[in-house]
Amino acid sequence: MAISHAHATLFSRTSLFLSRNRSRSSLAFCIPFSTSAASSSLPSDKLHRNKWRSPVASVLELGGVKIGREDVMRDDPTNNVPDTIFSKLGMQLHRRDQHPIGILKNAIYEYFDTSYPNKFDKFDDLCPIVTVKQNFDDVLVPADHVSRSYNDTYYIDAQSVLRCHTSAHQAELLRRGHTHFLVTGDVYRRDSIDSTHYPVFHQMEGVRVFSPDDWEASGVDATSYAAEDLKKCLEGLANHLFGAVEMRWIDTYFPFTNPSFELEIYFQEKWLEVLGCGVTEQEILKRSGKTNNVAWAFGLGLERLAMVLFDIPDIRLFWSNDERFTSQFSKGQLGIKFKPFSKYPPCYKDISFWINESFTENNLCEVVRGIAGDLAEEVLLIDNFTNKKGMTSHCYRIAYRSMERSLTDDEINELQWNVREQVQSKLNVVLR
């Protein structure tokens, strides 16, 4: 049950739910794939300049079925999945035991295995291609919620999306009879460009279902019983990950839980939001055939916590293959502090244009990412004004920086020139 700040009222950078391949009736499992060095025939200097461009596989396997690029990036008016996103499908950082994301996932598994032996089923290879129904309807996301828009979600077609949250799988797992489960996976959202936001990240959510036998002897009602158990469980998880820390619960709103809470901890001299959670809405249980039950659910963003636990300053680093990054982490070693291996200078370029009614910042960021990839460190609005004719101008500052090498002036100028061209042609704005 997760949703994020970018989606206002959904589980904060947390997780939304579970999913299955749209063309299959069974749950789909994703198989990691590898890409070959497509540019091996290039001269060494070209290889160095193009090192940051990861090769894009044309075929990968999801759920034991081969999925081609054309299956995800269709010639469909509703499709908005770019190459940069397709290239991330199947990479599954959360299944790499020596990667910070995988290390954190396993630490959470360890807590649940110790505190609830043989109770929680674990799913970490469910297919990220899901239906609109699974992603939104099954977890009661309102029809007019901003997260459903093409500005926020990657649509394959009008009925299929790349999951926005692991919550997309919750309803199906409940229908299949699972009563205690953890779901981990890569999720996809169109988002801004800065050190803490990336269009692909990882979530984990947990669900526990209770029967009347569990709460009737307690002397409290079902909802209170579930809420108390939830808080006890998650306070234990926070202590397991962060040590003995001060905590506080914040009442909030999520469409799929009631009551709903956020857990914050006092860590490194400030309050940190850890996760969102709550007692599952009865309608979700009712639709899953569990009319006499009550349940709780939580969702958390793995990158958000890993950045704090490992002192990782930029979310792009999680995707780095540079050995100076990857060699710093070991299986089972939670909280090893990242040692920066370089600090190359950023290069700033400004772009100004008159916007139209359809302009959105997410669309601008998609254009920039499509050209610069992970060389784009930040896109920041630095000025805007409306003239006497009612036309509005925006000025954005783009920060380019590689985490692995110095960029040349020629590279930066070429990137910025291409950004200007595509912003004008794709977003239908007038450059200034």
C-alpha positions in Angstrom: 0.0 0.0 0.0 2.2 2.8 -1.2 1.9 6.1 -2.8 4.2 9.2 -2.7 4.6 12.9 -2.2 4.4 13.2 -6.0 1.0 11.6 -5.7 -0.2 13.7 -2.8 -2.7 11.5 -1.1 -1.2 8.1 -1.9 1.3 6.3 0.5 4.3 8.8 0.5 7.1 7.6 -1.7 5.9 4.5 -0.2 4.3 1.9 -2.3 0.8 1.4 -3.9 0.4 -2.4 -4.3 0.7 -5.8 -6.6 0.3 -6.8 -10.3 0.1 -9.3 -13.1 0.8 -9.5 -16.8 -2.3 -8.1 -18.7 -2.3 -11.0 -21.1 -2.1 -13.8 -18.6 -4.5 -14.9 -15.9 -1.7 -16.0 -13.5 0.7 -13.8 -11.7 3.7 -13.0 -13.9 7.2 -13.3 -12.6 10.1 -11.2 -14.0 13.3 -12.7 -15.0 16.4 -10.4 -14.9 18.0 -9.8 -18.3 21.3 -8.6 -19.5 22.3 -6.4 -22.4 25.3 -6.8 -24.6 27.7 -4.0 -25.4 26.1 -2.9 -28.6 28.8 -0.2 -29.2 31.8 -2.5 -29.0 32.9 -1.6 -32.5 33.1 2.1 -31.7 36.6 3.7 -31.3 37.7 4.0 -27.7 37.3 7.7 -27.5 33.7 7.4 -28.7 33.1 4.6 -26.2 34.4 6.9 -23.4 32.1 9.8 -24.5 29.1 7.5 -24.8 29.8 5.5 -21.7 26.8 7.0 -19.9 24.4 5.7 -22.5 23.3 2.2 -21.4 22.4 -0.1 -24.4 18.7 -0.7 -24.7 17.7 -4.4 -25.0 15.1 -5.1 -27.7 13.7 -8.1 -26.0 13.5 -9.2 -22.3 11.6 -11.8 -20.4 8.7 -11.1 -18.0 6.8 -13.9 -16.5 8.6 -16.4 -18.7 7.2 -14.7 -21.8 9.5 -12.7 -24.2 8.4 -9.1 -24.3 9.7 -7.0 -27.1 10.3 -3.3 -27.2 7.3 -2.9 -29.4 5.1 -4.5 -26.7 6.0 -1.8 -24.2 6.7 1.2 -26.5 3.7 0.8 -28.8 2.5 2.8 -31.6 -0.5 3.9 -29.6 -1.7 7.4 -29.0 -1.8 6.8 -25.2 1.7 5.3 -25.0 4.3 7.5 -23.2 7.0 5.0 -22.3 10.5 6.2 -23.5 13.6 4.2 -24.2 15.2 5.4 -21.0 12.4 3.7 -19.1 12.3 0.5 -21.2 16.0 0.1 -20.6 15.4 -0.2 -16.8 12.8 -3.0 -17.1 14.2 -6.3 -15.7 17.2 -4.7 -14.0 15.7 -5.5 -10.5 18.2 -3.8 -8.2 16.2 -5.1 -5.3 17.3 -8.7 -6.1 21.0 -8.0 -6.0 22.3 -9.0 -2.6 25.4 -6.7 -2.7 23.5 -3.7 -3.8 22.2 -1.2 -1.2 18.6 -1.7 -2.3 19.0 -5.5 -2.1 20.8 -5.3 1.3 18.0 -3.2 2.7 15.3 -5.5 1.4 17.0 -8.5 3.0 17.4 -6.6 6.3 13.6 -6.1 6.3 13.1 -9.7 5.5 15.3 -10.7 8.4 13.1 -8.7 10.8 9.9 -10.3 9.6 11.5 -13.8 9.6 12.7 -13.3 13.2 9.6 -11.6 14.5 7.0 -13.7 12.6 8.7 -17.1 11.7 7.2 -18.7 8.6 4.3 -16.3 8.5 5.0 -13.8 5.7 5.1 -14.9 2.0 7.6 -12.9 0.0 7.2 -11.8 -3.6 10.0 -9.8 -5.3 9.7 -10.9 -9.0 6.2 -9.9 -10.0 5.8 -8.3 -13.4 5.7 -4.5 -13.5 3.3 -4.5 -16.4 -0.2 -4.2 -14.9 -3.7 -3.2 -15.8 -5.2 0.1 -15.0 -7.7 -1.8 -12.8 -4.9 -3.4 -10.8 -2.9 -0.2 -10.4 -5.8 2.1 -9.5 -9.3 0.6 -9.2 -8.4 -2.4 -7.0 -6.9 -0.1 -4.4 -9.7 2.5 -4.5 -7.7 5.3 -6.1 -10.4 7.9 -7.1 -11.2 8.2 -10.8 -10.1 11.8 -10.8 -6.9 11.4 -8.8 -3.8 13.1 -10.3 -1.8 9.9 -10.2 -4.0 8.5 -13.1 -2.9 11.2 -15.5 -0.6 10.7 -18.4 1.5 13.4 -16.8 2.3 11.2 -13.8 2.0 7.5 -15.0 3.6 5.6 -17.8 0.9 4.1 -20.0 1.5 1.3 -22.4 -2.0 1.7 -23.8 -5.3 2.9 -22.4 -5.7 -0.3 -20.2 -2.1 -1.1 -19.3 0.6 0.7 -17.3 3.9 0.3 -15.7 3.0 -0.1 -12.1 3.2 3.1 -10.0 3.4 1.1 -6.8 3.7 -2.5 -5.6 0.1 -2.1 -4.2 -1.0 -3.0 -7.7 -0.7 -6.7 -6.7 -2.5 -6.6 -3.4 -6.0 -7.5 -4.4 -4.9 -10.5 -6.5 -2.8 -11.9 -3.7 -5.7 -11.5 -1.3 -8.0 -13.3 -3.7 -5.4 -16.1 -4.0 -5.6 -16.7 -0.3 -2.5 -15.0 1.0 -3.0 -13.5 4.4 0.6 -12.4 5.3 2.8 -11.1 2.5 5.6 -8.7 1.5 5.9 -7.4 -2.0 9.0 -5.8 -3.3 9.6 -4.4 -6.8 10.6 -1.6 -9.2 7.9 1.0 -9.8 7.6 3.7 -12.4 6.4 7.3 -12.2 7.1 10.4 -14.3 8.8 12.8 -12.0 11.0 15.8 -11.5 14.8 15.8 -11.9 16.8 16.3 -8.7 19.0 14.3 -6.3 16.1 12.5 -4.6 13.7 11.9 -7.5 14.0 9.3 -10.3 11.4 7.9 -12.7 12.2 4.3 -11.5 12.5 3.4 -7.8 11.8 0.5 -5.5 9.1 -0.1 -3.0 8.1 -2.7 -0.4 4.7 -3.2 1.1 3.4 -5.6 3.6 -0.1 -6.9 4.4 -1.4 -8.9 7.3 -5.0 -10.2 7.5 -6.7 -11.1 10.8 -9.7 -13.4 11.5 -12.3 -12.8 14.2 -10.5 -15.4 16.4 -7.6 -13.0 16.6 -9.4 -10.0 18.0 -12.5 -11.2 19.8 -10.6 -12.3 22.9 -8.7 -9.0 23.1 -11.6 -6.9 24.3 -11.2 -4.3 21.6 -12.8 -3.8 18.2 -11.3 -5.2 15.1 -10.0 -1.9 13.7 -8.3 -0.9 17.0 -6.8 -4.4 17.2 -5.3 -4.2 13.7 -4.0 -0.6 14.2 -2.3 -1.6 17.5 -0.7 -4.6 16.0 0.4 -2.6 13.0 2.1 0.1 15.1 3.9 -2.5 17.2 5.2 -4.3 14.1 6.5 -1.2 12.4 8.1 0.3 15.5 10.0 -2.9 15.8 11.0 -2.6 12.1 12.3 1.0 12.7 14.3 -0.1 15.7 15.8 -3.0 13.6 16.9 -0.7 10.8 17.8 2.5 12.7 18.5 1.4 16.3 16.9 2.9 19.3 15.3 6.1 17.9 12.5 8.4 19.0 9.3 7.9 16.9 6.0 9.6 16.4 2.8 8.7 14.5 1.1 11.2 12.3 -2.6 10.8 11.3 -3.0 11.1 7.5 -5.2 10.1 4.6 -4.7 7.3 2.0 -7.6 6.1 -0.2 -7.0 2.4 0.7 -6.7 2.5 4.5 -8.8 4.0 7.3 -7.4 5.0 9.7 -4.1 5.9 8.1 -0.8 6.8 9.6 2.7 7.9 8.8 5.7 6.8 11.0 8.4 9.4 11.6 11.7 8.8 13.4 14.1 11.3 14.9 17.4 10.5 13.1 20.5 12.5 12.5 19.0 15.5 14.3 15.8 15.7 12.2 12.5 14.0 11.8 12.4 11.6 8.9 9.3 10.1 7.4 9.8 6.3 7.2 6.6 4.9 5.8 2.9 5.1 5.3 0.4 2.6 6.6 -3.1 1.9 8.0 -6.0 -0.4 8.5 -7.1 -1.7 5.1 -10.4 -0.4 3.8 -13.1 -3.0 4.1 -14.1 -2.6 0.5 -10.8 -4.0 -0.6 -11.2 -7.1 1.6 -14.8 -7.5 0.6 -13.9 -7.5 -3.1 -11.3 -10.2 -2.3 -13.8 -12.4 -0.6 -12.7 -11.6 3.0 -15.9 -10.1 4.4 -15.3 -11.2 7.9 -11.7 -10.1 8.2 -9.7 -7.0 9.0 -6.2 -6.2 7.8 -3.3 -3.8 7.9 -0.9 -2.7 5.2 2.2 -0.6 5.0 4.4 0.7 2.2 7.9 2.2 2.1 10.3 3.5 -0.5 13.6 1.6 -0.4 15.7 4.4 -2.0 14.5 6.9 0.5 15.7 4.8 3.4 18.8 3.5 1.7 20.0 7.1 1.0 19.8 7.8 4.7 21.2 4.5 6.0 24.2 4.4 3.5 24.8 8.2 3.2 24.2 8.1 -0.5 23.7 11.7 -1.7 22.3 11.2 -5.2 19.6 8.8 -6.2 21.2 8.3 -9.6 24.1 6.5 -7.9 21.9 3.4 -7.3 22.0 2.8 -11.1 25.8 3.2 -11.4 27.9 0.3 -12.6 31.1 2.1 -11.6 33.2 -0.3 -9.4 34.1 2.6 -7.2 30.4 2.6 -6.1 29.5 -1.1 -6.3 32.6 -2.4 -4.6 31.7 -0.4 -1.4 28.8 -2.6 -0.4 28.6 -6.3 0.7 25.8 -8.7 1.3 24.3 -8.4 4.8 26.2 -5.2 5.7 23.4 -2.7 6.4 24.5 0.9 6.9 28.0 0.9 5.4 28.6 4.6 4.8 29.2 5.5 1.2 32.6 7.2 0.5 32.4 9.6 -2.4 34.9 8.7 -5.0 34.8 11.9 -7.1 33.2 15.2 -7.3 33.1 16.5 -10.8 31.9 20.0 -11.3 28.3 20.6 -12.6 27.7 22.7 -15.7 24.6 24.9 -15.7 22.6 25.8 -18.8 19.4 27.9 -18.9 16.4 27.6 -21.2 13.5 30.1 -21.4 10.3 29.8 -23.3 6.7 30.9 -23.5 4.5 28.0 -22.1 1.1 26.9 -23.4 -1.9 25.5 -21.5 -0.8 21.9 -21.9 2.8 22.4 -20.6 3.8 20.5 -17.5 7.2 20.3 -15.8 7.1 16.5 -15.9 6.9 16.6 -19.7 9.9 18.9 -19.7 11.9 16.5 -17.5 11.0 13.6 -19.8 12.5 15.5 -22.7 15.6 16.3 -20.8 16.0 12.7 -19.5 15.5 11.3 -23.0 18.4 13.3 -24.3 20.8 13.6 -21.3 20.0 10.4 -19.4 21.6 10.4 -16.0 23.8 13.3 -16.9 20.9 15.5 -16.0 21.3 16.2 -12.3 18.6 18.8 -11.8 16.0 20.8 -13.6 15.0 23.9 -11.6 12.5 26.7 -12.3 14.4 29.9 -11.6 12.1 32.5 -13.0 8.6 33.0 -14.4 6.4 35.9 -15.3 3.3 36.8 -17.3 3.4 39.8 -19.7 0.6 42.3 -20.5 -0.7 40.0 -23.2 -1.3 37.2 -20.7 1.6 35.1 -22.0 3.6 33.2 -19.3 7.4 32.6 -19.6 9.3 30.0 -17.7 13.1 29.9 -17.3 14.6 26.6 -16.2 18.2 25.9 -15.1 19.5 22.5 -16.1 22.5 21.1 -14.2 24.5 18.6 -16.1 27.0 16.4 -14.2 28.5 13.0 -14.5 29.2 11.0 -11.4 32.1 9.2 -13.1 34.0 11.7 -15.2 34.4 15.3 -16.3 32.1 16.4 -19.2 33.5 18.3 -22.1 32.1 21.7 -23.3 31.3 20.1 -26.6 29.2 17.4 -24.9 27.3 19.9 -22.8 26.6 22.2 -25.7 25.4 19.3 -27.9 23.1 18.1 -25.2 21.7 21.6 -24.6 21.2 22.2 -28.3 19.2 19.0 -28.6 17.2 19.8 -25.5 16.2 23.2 -27.0 15.2 21.6 -30.3 13.1 18.9 -28.7 11.5 21.1 -26.1 10.3 23.3 -28.9 9.1 20.6 -31.2 7.7 18.1 -28.6 6.2 20.5 -26.1 5.0 23.1 -28.6 6.5 26.0 -26.7 8.1 29.2 -28.1 11.8 29.6 -27.2 13.0 33.0 -26.0 
